[in-house]
Amino acid sequence: MTYDLIIIGGGPAGTAAAVYAARKRLKTLFITAEWGGQSVVSEQIYNWIGSSSISGADLAENFKKHVLANTGDSLEVKEGYKVNHISKKENIFLVKTDGNEEFETKTILIASGSGRRKLEAKNADRLEHKGLTYCASCDGPLFDGMDVAVIGGGNAAFESASQLLAYCKSVTLINRSENFRADEITIEKLTKNPKLTIIKNAEILEIQGEKFVEGLVYKDKISGEQKELKVSGIFVEIGQIPNTDFVKDILPLDEIGRIKIDAWNQKTEVPGIWAAGDCTNILYHQNNIAAGDAVRALEDIYLAIHAK
């Protein structure tokens, strides 16, 4: 059997695409190892449109329920499996899972997401979700009126700092080097905020706290001196690792492993394959953006199939 479409990934992008594919009666196979994407670990999410507040676990469960409610003649779900290889034979794609099953399809939508690069410091793992978090948009409002730190020097770090400055007492941005990777305009704008402090050339050594974050220890890489910073929250923005290893033999990737797409329609450089969400080389990463990208891709996939 040859499917019209195989969707890979159970986060906001993949699940949004699955619902739209079912409604358009595309013969679709949806494959996911788990539901929810990165936000599944968030205690509360405040920016998912339509819900003033929802836990990551509940959001993941809602994704699952919505997809399963649309299963039937058009949509099949294969849960608990990862795709480990994609190849092409003439005009058909072959999608192989870690369950050693292989499926044929006319088109593919990759929505495999990405994972946060984790902070390597003493107690970072133990205090994750206990004051140390990887999502300012999700968890930032919990730290209203508190002193917090943002670790990182790219656009994501400065964007997180910008959000936190709206309601936190103070924000200290800590960068491991002298130079930032963020845009100059963004840097210039934020550094004018009196509530923002910047620490450069700092190596994070330890996260302090018993049951909850109480501060951190860092080493000044210039002087070698160890210093402490008392904060109630730590937001880590040191990059993402795209879940794209399984497509490296068939799709062009950028320098950090993200799938290159045409943002107009989500097409990759290989005809018949689209991609959406955090696995792509888009500028911003949010649940709502990922879902919208996937819907755009699905609309284009539908036209491509029916225009042949």
C-alpha positions as CSV (number, residue, x, y, z in Angstrom):
1,M,0.0,0.0,0.0
2,T,1.2,3.5,-0.8
3,Y,0.1,6.4,1.4
4,D,-0.6,9.9,0.1
5,L,1.3,11.3,3.0
6,I,3.4,10.2,6.0
7,I,3.8,12.7,8.9
8,I,6.7,12.3,11.3
9,G,6.5,13.8,14.7
10,G,3.9,14.2,17.5
11,G,4.4,17.8,18.6
12,P,2.3,20.8,17.7
13,A,3.4,20.7,14.0
14,G,2.9,17.0,13.4
15,T,-0.5,16.9,15.2
16,A,-1.8,20.0,13.5
17,A,-0.9,18.5,10.1
18,A,-2.5,15.2,11.0
19,V,-5.8,16.8,11.8
20,Y,-5.8,18.8,8.6
21,A,-4.7,15.8,6.5
22,A,-7.6,13.7,7.9
23,R,-10.1,16.5,7.1
24,K,-8.8,16.7,3.6
25,R,-9.2,12.9,3.2
26,L,-5.5,12.3,2.4
27,K,-4.5,8.7,3.0
28,T,-2.1,9.5,5.8
29,L,0.1,7.6,8.2
30,F,1.1,9.5,11.3
31,I,4.3,8.2,13.1
32,T,5.4,9.5,16.5
33,A,7.6,8.1,19.3
34,E,5.8,10.4,21.8
35,W,3.3,13.2,22.0
36,G,3.7,16.9,22.9
37,G,7.1,18.0,21.8
38,Q,9.4,20.0,24.0
39,S,6.7,21.6,26.1
40,V,5.6,18.3,27.6
41,V,7.9,18.9,30.5
42,S,6.5,22.4,31.3
43,E,4.5,22.8,34.4
44,Q,2.3,25.5,32.9
45,I,2.1,27.0,29.4
46,Y,0.6,30.5,29.1
47,N,0.9,31.3,25.4
48,W,-0.9,28.4,23.7
49,I,-3.8,30.1,21.9
50,G,-7.2,29.2,23.3
51,S,-5.9,28.2,26.7
52,S,-5.0,30.9,29.3
53,S,-3.0,28.2,31.1
54,I,-2.3,24.5,30.5
55,S,0.3,22.1,31.6
56,G,2.7,20.5,29.2
57,A,1.3,17.1,30.0
58,D,-2.3,18.2,29.4
59,L,-1.3,19.8,26.1
60,A,0.3,16.6,24.9
61,E,-2.8,14.7,25.9
62,N,-5.0,17.1,24.0
63,F,-2.8,16.7,20.9
64,K,-3.2,12.9,21.2
65,K,-7.0,13.1,21.7
66,H,-7.4,15.5,18.8
67,V,-5.5,13.3,16.4
68,L,-7.1,10.0,17.5
69,A,-10.5,11.6,17.1
70,N,-9.8,12.0,13.4
71,T,-8.5,8.5,12.8
72,G,-10.4,6.2,10.4
73,D,-10.3,5.5,6.7
74,S,-8.0,8.4,6.0
75,L,-5.7,8.6,9.0
76,E,-3.7,5.9,10.7
77,V,-1.5,6.4,13.8
78,K,1.6,4.5,14.6
79,E,2.6,5.4,18.1
80,G,5.8,4.5,20.0
81,Y,8.1,4.3,17.0
82,K,10.9,6.5,15.6
83,V,11.7,6.9,11.9
84,N,15.3,6.0,11.4
85,H,15.7,6.2,7.6
86,I,14.1,7.7,4.5
87,S,15.0,6.7,1.0
88,K,13.4,7.2,-2.5
89,K,12.7,4.7,-5.2
90,E,11.5,6.2,-8.4
91,N,8.6,8.5,-7.4
92,I,7.9,6.8,-4.1
93,F,9.5,7.4,-0.7
94,L,10.3,4.6,1.7
95,V,10.1,5.4,5.4
96,K,11.6,2.9,7.8
97,T,11.0,2.8,11.6
98,D,13.1,1.4,14.4
99,G,10.5,-1.4,14.6
100,N,12.0,-2.6,11.3
101,E,8.8,-1.7,9.4
102,E,8.9,0.1,6.0
103,F,6.1,2.2,4.5
104,E,5.6,3.7,1.1
105,T,4.3,7.2,0.5
106,K,3.9,9.8,-2.2
107,T,4.8,12.7,0.1
108,I,6.4,13.3,3.5
109,L,6.0,16.0,6.1
110,I,8.8,16.0,8.7
111,A,7.9,17.6,12.0
112,S,10.4,15.9,14.2
113,G,11.2,19.0,16.3
114,S,14.4,19.5,18.2
115,G,15.8,19.2,21.7
116,R,17.3,21.8,23.9
117,R,21.0,21.7,24.4
118,K,21.3,21.0,28.1
119,L,23.5,23.0,30.5
120,E,26.5,21.0,31.8
121,A,27.0,22.2,35.3
122,K,26.8,20.7,38.8
123,N,23.1,20.2,39.9
124,A,21.7,21.4,36.6
125,D,19.9,18.1,36.0
126,R,18.7,17.8,39.6
127,L,17.2,21.3,39.6
128,E,15.7,21.2,36.1
129,H,12.0,22.2,36.4
130,K,12.7,23.4,39.9
131,G,13.8,26.9,39.0
132,L,16.0,25.9,36.0
133,T,14.1,25.9,32.8
134,Y,14.6,25.9,29.0
135,C,11.5,27.9,28.1
136,A,11.0,31.5,29.1
137,S,7.7,31.8,27.2
138,C,6.3,28.7,29.0
139,D,7.6,29.3,32.5
140,G,8.6,33.0,32.7
141,P,5.4,34.3,34.4
142,L,6.1,32.0,37.4
143,F,9.0,34.3,38.3
144,D,7.1,37.5,38.4
145,G,8.9,40.0,40.6
146,M,12.0,37.8,41.1
147,D,15.7,38.1,40.2
148,V,16.5,35.7,37.4
149,A,19.4,34.8,35.1
150,V,19.5,33.9,31.4
151,I,22.4,31.8,30.1
152,G,23.3,32.3,26.5
153,G,24.4,34.9,24.0
154,G,22.4,34.4,20.9
155,N,19.0,35.8,19.7
156,A,17.1,33.2,21.7
157,A,18.8,34.3,24.9
158,F,18.2,38.0,24.3
159,E,14.5,37.3,23.3
160,S,14.1,35.4,26.6
161,A,15.7,38.2,28.5
162,S,13.3,40.7,26.8
163,Q,10.3,38.7,27.8
164,L,11.5,38.3,31.4
165,L,12.3,42.0,31.8
166,A,8.6,42.8,31.4
167,Y,7.8,41.2,34.8
168,C,10.9,40.1,36.6
169,K,12.6,42.3,39.2
170,S,16.0,41.9,37.4
171,V,17.5,39.9,34.7
172,T,21.2,38.9,34.5
173,L,22.4,37.6,31.1
174,I,25.4,35.4,31.3
175,N,27.5,34.7,28.2
176,R,30.4,32.3,27.9
177,S,32.5,34.6,25.7
178,E,33.2,38.3,25.1
179,N,31.1,38.5,22.0
180,F,27.4,37.9,21.5
181,R,25.8,35.9,18.6
182,A,22.6,38.0,18.7
183,D,21.7,40.7,16.3
184,E,23.3,44.1,17.0
185,I,20.0,45.9,17.1
186,T,18.6,43.5,19.6
187,I,21.6,43.8,21.8
188,E,21.6,47.6,21.7
189,K,17.9,47.8,22.6
190,L,18.1,45.5,25.6
191,T,21.3,46.8,27.1
192,K,19.5,50.1,27.6
193,N,17.1,48.5,30.1
194,P,18.2,49.4,33.6
195,K,16.9,46.1,35.0
196,L,19.4,44.1,32.7
197,T,22.9,43.2,33.8
198,I,25.3,41.4,31.5
199,I,28.2,39.1,32.5
200,K,30.6,38.1,29.8
201,N,33.4,35.4,29.7
202,A,31.7,33.3,32.3
203,E,31.7,29.5,32.7
204,I,28.7,28.2,34.7
205,L,30.1,25.7,37.3
206,E,27.2,25.0,39.7
207,I,23.5,25.6,40.2
208,Q,22.8,26.2,43.9
209,G,19.7,25.2,45.8
210,E,18.3,22.3,47.7
211,K,14.6,21.9,46.6
212,F,14.6,25.0,44.3
213,V,17.1,27.2,42.6
214,E,18.7,29.7,44.9
215,G,21.6,30.9,42.8
216,L,24.6,29.8,40.7
217,V,28.4,29.7,40.7
218,Y,30.4,30.8,37.7
219,K,34.1,31.3,36.9
220,D,35.4,34.5,35.3
221,K,37.4,33.1,32.4
222,I,39.6,36.1,32.3
223,S,40.6,36.3,36.0
224,G,39.9,32.7,36.9
225,E,37.9,33.9,40.0
226,Q,34.8,32.0,41.1
227,K,31.8,34.1,41.8
228,E,28.2,33.6,43.1
229,L,25.0,35.1,41.8
230,K,21.8,34.8,43.8
231,V,18.8,34.3,41.6
232,S,15.4,32.5,41.9
233,G,15.2,31.3,38.3
234,I,17.6,30.3,35.6
235,F,16.6,30.3,31.9
236,V,19.0,28.3,29.6
237,E,19.2,29.3,26.0
238,I,22.4,27.7,24.6
239,G,21.0,26.3,21.5
240,Q,18.9,23.5,20.1
241,I,19.7,20.1,18.6
242,P,17.4,19.4,15.7
243,N,16.0,15.8,15.5
244,T,17.1,15.4,11.9
245,D,19.8,12.7,12.0
246,F,17.5,10.3,10.1
247,V,17.2,12.6,7.1
248,K,20.8,13.6,6.6
249,D,21.2,11.2,3.7
250,I,18.3,12.6,1.7
251,L,17.9,16.2,2.7
252,P,20.2,19.2,2.7
253,L,20.7,20.6,6.2
254,D,22.2,23.8,7.4
255,E,25.3,24.2,9.5
256,I,23.6,23.1,12.7
257,G,21.6,20.3,11.3
258,R,18.2,22.0,10.6
259,I,16.3,21.2,7.4
260,K,16.4,23.9,4.8
261,I,13.0,25.0,3.7
262,D,11.2,27.6,1.6
263,A,9.3,29.6,4.2
264,W,6.6,30.4,1.6
265,N,5.3,26.8,1.4
266,Q,7.6,24.7,3.8
267,K,9.1,22.8,0.9
268,T,12.5,21.2,1.3
269,E,15.0,21.0,-1.5
270,V,13.8,17.5,-2.3
271,P,10.5,17.5,-4.2
272,G,7.8,15.6,-2.3
273,I,9.2,16.3,1.1
274,W,8.0,19.2,3.3
275,A,9.1,20.1,6.8
276,A,7.7,22.3,9.6
277,G,8.5,23.4,13.2
278,D,11.7,23.4,15.2
279,C,13.5,20.9,12.9
280,T,13.6,23.6,10.2
281,N,15.8,26.6,9.7
282,I,13.1,29.2,10.7
283,L,13.9,32.2,12.8
284,Y,11.5,31.7,15.8
285,H,10.5,28.6,17.7
286,Q,7.1,28.5,19.4
287,N,4.3,26.0,19.7
288,N,1.9,28.3,17.8
289,I,4.4,29.0,15.1
290,A,5.1,25.3,14.6
291,A,1.4,24.4,14.3
292,G,0.9,27.3,11.8
293,D,3.9,26.2,9.7
294,A,2.5,22.6,9.5
295,V,-0.9,23.8,8.4
296,R,0.8,25.9,5.6
297,A,2.7,22.8,4.6
298,L,-0.4,20.6,4.6
299,E,-2.3,23.0,2.4
300,D,0.6,22.9,-0.1
301,I,0.9,19.1,0.1
302,Y,-2.8,18.8,-0.7
303,L,-2.5,21.0,-3.8
304,A,0.7,19.2,-4.9
305,I,-1.0,15.7,-4.7
306,H,-4.2,16.8,-6.5
307,A,-2.4,18.9,-9.1
308,K,-0.4,15.8,-10.4
